[in-house]
Amino acid sequence: MESERGITLERGLVRGKEIHNQNPARLIEKIIRERIFESLYWKEQCFGLTAATLCDRAVELTYIGGQYGQQRPTPFLCLAFKMIQLQPEPEIVEEYLKAEDFKYLRALAAFYIRLTYPPAQVYKLLEPLLADYHKLRLRNMNGFRLTYIDDYVDALLTDERVCDIALPRLPKRIVLEDMEELDPRESALGSELESEEDDEDS
């Protein structure tokens, strides 16, 4: 805890713009923030990182996940919190997301977007990754298991918790379509069927 101008601040709160009407650091529960600050990875690998050098750390990741073992935070979770602290420009985050050759950097960007972006932007940016079938290693309390980027992104769009973090409420896609914030989603399968029908007609 620290005091500034007579106001008591929680450790690790960000002096930047609010996200979802709250201090961005509160997107990660306090107990998990404390575990991040105490972790060796945070102390040794996250000190002094910028948006550019964080990218270097992210491409070194070999798995995603929240906590493991005796509730220790994964490097993935530490870097996600560092991104929240840094609040990189949207252009930088979206470049991370486009990095098809670096799947864990891409997974990190997707997680950050889900935590911090407005709902319509979440759908627009993450739905294309539902066509990405690269394998990911996921670490949790029970060890490692295999997943895929499309499954991981589907969880980001539909589950309440991912990587042990409670996600901000995300309205259903149909609600945003009704509000005209999103166009109706075009199914890749539907496009293929239309193409086959055109071939048959011709």
N, C-alpha and C positions, 0 to 999 in steps of 0.2 A: 504494500500500500504506500502511496505517496500523497502529499498534500500540496495543492497549488491554489493560491488565492483563497485559502480557507476551505477548498472543496476537496473532499477525500476521493481519490481516484483508485479504481481497482488496478492491480498490476497488469501491465500489458495493454491497457486500453489505447486506442489509436487516436492521435490528434489530427484526424483528417475528416473528410466529409462523411456524413451519416449514410448508412445503407439500411434500407427497410426501416427507416425512422429510428435507428439505434446506432450506438457506437459499433463499428464493424467487428471489433474484437469479440463482441458478445454473440456473434454468430457461432462461436465455439464455446461450449459450456465452460464455466469457470474452472471446474475440477480438471477438465482435460487441458485447458490452457496452462494450469499450474504444472501438470505432468509434462507438457511440452517444454516449459521453461527449465524444468529440472533434468531434461533428457540430455544425454551426452551429444547426440546428433545436433540438437539445437545449439548447444554451447560451442561445439567445435566447427560445425558446417554452416550455420545460418547467420553467424555474426557478420555484420557489414555487407550482407547481400544486397544487390540492386536487382532491378528487373532483368538486366542483361546477365548478371552472374547467377541469378536464380535459375535461369534457363540452363546454364551449364550443370548445375546440381541436378536438375530434373531429368536431364538426359542420362544421368548416371543411375537413376532409379531402376530397380529390378522387380519391384512389386508395388501394388497399391494396398491400402488397408487403413484401419483406424488404430486400434490398440491390440497388443499381443502380450503373451507371457504374463508378467505381473502388472498388467495394465500400463505397459510402456507404449508411448505413441510411436507409430512408424515414421520413417523419414518422409513418406508421402504426406502424412498429416502435418508434420512440422513445416514442410514447404508450402502446404496449403495455407497454414496460418501466417507464414511469412508473406505470402501474396496478399492476404487480407491486410496485413500491416502496411505493405508497400502501395497497395491500390494502383497497380500499373495501368497505363492508358489502355482503353479498349482496343486500339490498334495492335498493341503488343500482345494482349491476351488472345486476340483472334489469330495472330500469327502463330502463337503457341498451338492453337487449336488446329491449324492447317498443317502442322508438322507431321505428315503421315509416316515419315521414317523414324519418328521418335514417339512411340505409342504411349510411354508413361508421361511424357511432357503433355501430350494430347489429353490424356486422362486427367492430369492435374488441372489443365485449363478448363476442361468440362466441369470438374468439381467446383472450381472457383466461380465459373459462370452460374452454375445452379445455385450457389450460395448467395451471390451478390447481384445478379442482373434482374431486371424486371421480367415478369412472366412471359410476355410475348417474345422478348429477346431470347429467353431460355429456350423456348420451342424452336425459334428460327435457327439458332446456332447449333443446338444439340441434335435435332432430328436428323440432319444429314449423317451423323455418326451411327445411326441405326443400320446403316449399310456397311459399316466397318466391322469385319469379322476377325480382326487380329486377336491373338490370345493375350491374356493378361494373367499374371500371378496375383492372387489375393491372399493377404496374410491376416488372420484374425486370431482369436484366443485359442482356436483349435488347431492352429498350424496353417499350412498353405493349401490352397485349392486353385484349380484352373477356372477362369472365366473368360469372357470375350468382351470386346469394347461395346458391341451392340447390346449385350445383356447388362453391362455396367451402366450404359447410358439410359436404357429402359428403366433400370432401378432409380436412376437420378430423376427421371420424369414421373415415376409412379409411386415410389416408396417414401415413407416418412423419415427413415433413417438410412444413411449410407455411410460406410466407413466410421460407424459409431457416432456420427454427427446428426443431430436433428435438423432436417432441412426446412427452410422457410416454406410456408404454405404455397402451393402451386395450383391455381385454378385448372379445372379440366379444359382441355383444348377447345371443346365445343362451346364453352362459355366465352372464351376469347374470340372465337369465330362469330358468335352471336353479337358480340360487342364491336365487331369489325376491326379488331386489333390483329387478327390473323386471317389469312386466306384459307379456305378449306385445304386440307392436306391431300396431296396427290400421291397415291400409292404407286410404288415402282412396279408392283405386280399388275396393277391396273393398266399401266402404260404398256407393259409387255403383251397383255391380252388384247389391247386395242391394236397394237402392231400386228399381232397374229391375225386378227379379224380383217385388217386392211389387206394383208397378204392373201387371205382366202378370197376376198372380194375381187382382187385383181387377177 
